[in-house]
Amino acid sequence: MQDKNIPRLSRLMAILTQLQSKRLLTATEIAQQFKVSTRTVYRDIKALEQAGLPILTEEGKGYTLMEGYRLPPIMFTESEANAFITAEKLVLLNKDISLTKHYSEGITKIKSVLRSYARDKVGILSERLAFEERPSEAALSNYLSSIQIALTDFNLIRLEYFSPARDEVTKRDIEPFALINNLGESWYLIAFCRLRKDFRLFRFDRIRKIEITDQKFIPHTMTLHEYLARYKNNFDHP
């Protein structure tokens, strides 16, 4: 009987981790991830509630943890830690200073919760893992972190942007929509440009000045997948 409970205990802990990492989690999402029925998910959620976990149910939307509740620090497996170190090497190839800075700070916190033997092993991996950097003349940017916040807070961005085709710098008010990267070389911001009254692709190293305003805009209902399907053969630069 005890052996049969082990998979469920693991699943309950995984569900808790998912609840902490997402604002809302539906029963269908949980069922698909763990390959169980939604009825099993309902029983799992009830078990967690009975154990004293402050899980809130939003009717028709899903489950969430009470605001402010945090789980104790999570221990990572060796394979998970190695995956973070590998990702770190890829991020360090990136051309945006703000991303490499904040990711490195985050990785330091992750390393701090590893057991001592695991820290030693990821240290060895970090020293013996490298990705060949392709020569590039792309200038460094330092905008990614602030643009990410503007994108998720729906803040209008005001910028001065250089257009090589016209050899001019124009002032734009734009509504950030999505971010794309061409394998570590350059970051691009997809945004609705109020000057051009359409979506445009803004390359970070051509931004001359940027201001994240307090002005809000109505979020666009189109998904990134829909955007790429519509514009993949016609990326329209400013």
C-alpha positions as CSV (number, residue, x, y, z in Angstrom):
1,M,0.0,0.0,0.0
2,Q,2.8,2.4,0.9
3,D,4.6,1.8,-2.5
4,K,1.4,2.7,-4.3
5,N,1.3,6.0,-2.5
6,I,4.8,7.1,-3.6
7,P,3.8,8.2,-7.1
8,R,0.9,10.2,-5.6
9,L,3.1,11.9,-3.1
10,S,5.5,12.9,-5.9
11,R,2.6,14.2,-7.9
12,L,1.2,16.2,-5.0
13,M,4.6,18.0,-4.5
14,A,4.8,18.6,-8.2
15,I,1.3,20.1,-8.2
16,L,2.4,22.4,-5.4
17,T,5.4,23.5,-7.3
18,Q,3.2,24.2,-10.4
19,L,0.8,26.2,-8.3
20,Q,3.6,28.4,-7.0
21,S,5.0,29.0,-10.5
22,K,1.7,29.9,-12.2
23,R,-1.0,32.3,-11.3
24,L,-3.8,29.9,-12.3
25,L,-3.7,26.2,-13.0
26,T,-6.7,24.3,-14.4
27,A,-7.6,20.7,-13.6
28,T,-7.3,19.8,-17.2
29,E,-3.7,21.1,-17.4
30,I,-2.8,19.1,-14.3
31,A,-4.5,16.0,-15.6
32,Q,-2.7,16.2,-19.0
33,Q,0.7,16.9,-17.4
34,F,0.5,13.9,-15.0
35,K,-1.5,11.6,-17.3
36,V,-4.3,11.2,-14.8
37,S,-8.1,11.8,-14.9
38,T,-9.6,15.1,-13.8
39,R,-11.4,13.2,-11.0
40,T,-8.0,12.2,-9.7
41,V,-6.9,15.9,-9.8
42,Y,-10.0,16.9,-7.8
43,R,-9.0,14.3,-5.1
44,D,-5.4,15.6,-5.1
45,I,-6.5,19.2,-4.7
46,K,-8.8,18.2,-1.8
47,A,-6.0,16.3,-0.2
48,L,-3.7,19.3,-0.4
49,E,-6.5,21.5,1.1
50,Q,-7.0,19.1,3.9
51,A,-3.3,19.2,4.6
52,G,-3.7,22.9,5.3
53,L,-2.5,24.4,2.0
54,P,-4.3,27.7,1.1
55,I,-5.5,26.7,-2.3
56,L,-8.2,29.0,-3.8
57,T,-10.7,27.9,-6.5
58,E,-11.7,30.5,-9.1
59,E,-14.9,29.1,-10.6
60,G,-14.5,28.4,-14.4
61,K,-10.8,29.4,-14.3
62,G,-8.8,27.1,-12.1
63,Y,-6.7,26.8,-8.9
64,T,-4.3,29.3,-7.3
65,L,-2.3,29.6,-4.1
66,M,-3.4,32.4,-1.7
67,E,-1.5,35.6,-2.4
68,G,1.6,35.8,-0.3
69,Y,1.9,32.1,0.4
70,R,5.3,30.6,-0.5
71,L,6.5,27.0,-0.3
72,P,9.8,26.2,1.5
73,P,12.9,26.3,-0.8
74,I,12.9,23.6,-3.4
75,M,15.8,21.1,-3.7
76,F,16.8,20.6,-7.3
77,T,17.9,17.2,-8.7
78,E,21.4,17.0,-10.3
79,S,19.9,16.8,-13.8
80,E,17.8,19.9,-13.1
81,A,20.8,21.8,-11.8
82,N,22.9,20.7,-14.9
83,A,20.1,22.0,-17.1
84,F,20.3,25.4,-15.4
85,I,24.0,25.6,-15.9
86,T,23.7,24.7,-19.6
87,A,21.1,27.4,-20.0
88,E,23.3,29.9,-18.2
89,K,26.1,29.3,-20.8
90,L,23.6,30.0,-23.6
91,V,22.3,33.2,-21.9
92,L,25.8,34.5,-21.5
93,L,26.1,34.5,-25.3
94,N,23.3,37.0,-25.4
95,K,23.9,40.5,-26.4
96,D,21.6,42.2,-23.9
97,I,23.4,43.3,-20.7
98,S,20.3,43.4,-18.5
99,L,19.4,39.7,-19.3
100,T,22.9,38.3,-18.6
101,K,23.0,40.3,-15.3
102,H,19.7,39.3,-13.9
103,Y,20.0,35.7,-15.1
104,S,23.4,35.4,-13.4
105,E,22.0,36.7,-10.2
106,G,19.1,34.2,-10.4
107,I,21.5,31.3,-11.1
108,T,23.5,32.3,-8.0
109,K,20.3,32.0,-5.9
110,I,19.6,28.6,-7.4
111,K,23.1,27.4,-6.6
112,S,22.6,28.6,-3.0
113,V,19.9,26.0,-2.4
114,L,21.9,23.1,-3.8
115,R,23.4,20.6,-1.5
116,S,27.2,21.0,-1.2
117,Y,28.0,17.9,-3.3
118,A,25.7,19.1,-6.0
119,R,27.3,22.6,-6.0
120,D,30.7,21.0,-6.5
121,K,29.5,18.9,-9.5
122,V,27.7,21.8,-11.2
123,G,30.9,23.8,-10.7
124,I,32.9,21.2,-12.6
125,L,30.2,21.2,-15.4
126,S,30.3,25.0,-15.6
127,E,34.0,25.0,-16.1
128,R,33.9,22.3,-18.8
129,L,30.9,23.4,-20.8
130,A,31.1,26.0,-23.6
131,F,29.2,27.1,-26.7
132,E,31.1,28.5,-29.6
133,E,30.3,32.1,-30.1
134,R,29.8,33.2,-33.6
135,P,31.6,36.5,-34.6
136,S,29.2,39.3,-34.5
137,E,29.3,43.1,-34.8
138,A,25.9,43.4,-33.1
139,A,26.1,46.2,-30.5
140,L,25.2,45.4,-26.9
141,S,21.8,46.5,-25.6
142,N,20.6,47.0,-22.1
143,Y,16.8,47.2,-22.6
144,L,15.4,43.7,-22.3
145,S,14.6,43.7,-18.6
146,S,12.7,47.0,-18.7
147,I,10.9,46.1,-21.9
148,Q,9.8,42.8,-20.4
149,I,8.2,44.6,-17.5
150,A,6.5,47.1,-19.8
151,L,5.2,44.2,-21.9
152,T,3.6,42.4,-19.0
153,D,2.3,45.6,-17.3
154,F,0.9,46.9,-20.6
155,N,2.8,50.2,-20.4
156,L,3.3,52.3,-23.4
157,I,6.9,52.7,-24.6
158,R,8.2,56.0,-26.0
159,L,11.4,55.6,-28.0
160,E,13.7,57.2,-30.6
161,Y,14.5,54.6,-33.3
162,F,17.0,54.7,-36.1
163,S,15.8,53.4,-39.5
164,P,18.8,52.5,-41.8
165,A,16.6,52.4,-44.9
166,R,15.6,56.0,-44.4
167,D,18.8,57.1,-42.5
168,E,16.8,58.8,-39.9
169,V,15.8,58.7,-36.3
170,T,12.1,58.9,-35.5
171,K,10.1,59.2,-32.3
172,R,7.6,56.4,-31.7
173,D,4.9,55.6,-29.2
174,I,4.6,51.8,-29.2
175,E,2.6,49.1,-27.5
176,P,5.0,46.2,-26.7
177,F,3.5,42.8,-27.8
178,A,6.2,40.1,-27.9
179,L,10.0,39.5,-28.0
180,I,12.0,37.3,-30.3
181,N,15.7,36.5,-30.6
182,N,17.8,35.1,-33.4
183,L,19.9,32.6,-31.5
184,G,21.7,35.0,-29.2
185,E,22.6,37.6,-31.8
186,S,20.0,40.4,-31.7
187,W,16.8,41.0,-29.7
188,Y,13.7,42.3,-31.5
189,L,10.6,43.8,-30.0
190,I,7.3,43.2,-31.8
191,A,5.1,46.2,-31.0
192,F,2.1,48.1,-32.3
193,C,3.4,51.4,-33.6
194,R,1.0,54.3,-33.2
195,L,2.9,56.3,-35.7
196,R,2.6,53.6,-38.5
197,K,-0.7,52.3,-37.1
198,D,0.4,48.7,-37.5
199,F,2.7,46.1,-35.9
200,R,6.4,46.7,-36.4
201,L,9.7,44.9,-35.6
202,F,12.1,47.0,-33.5
203,R,15.8,45.8,-33.3
204,F,17.3,46.6,-29.9
205,D,20.6,47.9,-31.2
206,R,18.8,50.5,-33.3
207,I,17.0,52.0,-30.3
208,R,18.7,55.4,-29.5
209,K,16.5,56.3,-26.5
210,I,13.8,54.6,-24.6
211,E,11.3,55.6,-21.9
212,I,8.8,53.3,-20.2
213,T,5.8,55.5,-19.5
214,D,3.0,55.1,-17.0
215,Q,0.4,55.2,-19.7
216,K,-1.5,52.0,-20.1
217,F,-2.8,50.4,-23.3
218,I,-5.4,47.7,-24.0
219,P,-3.7,44.3,-24.4
220,H,-3.9,42.8,-27.9
221,T,-5.9,39.7,-28.2
222,M,-3.8,38.2,-31.0
223,T,-1.4,35.5,-29.8
224,L,2.3,35.4,-30.8
225,H,1.6,32.1,-32.7
226,E,-1.1,34.0,-34.7
227,Y,1.2,36.9,-35.3
228,L,4.1,34.6,-36.6
229,A,1.7,32.7,-38.8
230,R,0.5,36.0,-40.3
231,Y,3.8,37.8,-40.7
232,K,6.5,35.1,-40.8
233,N,7.3,35.8,-44.5
234,N,6.9,39.6,-44.2
235,F,8.5,40.9,-41.0
236,D,7.8,44.6,-41.4
237,H,10.6,46.7,-39.9
238,P,10.0,50.4,-39.0
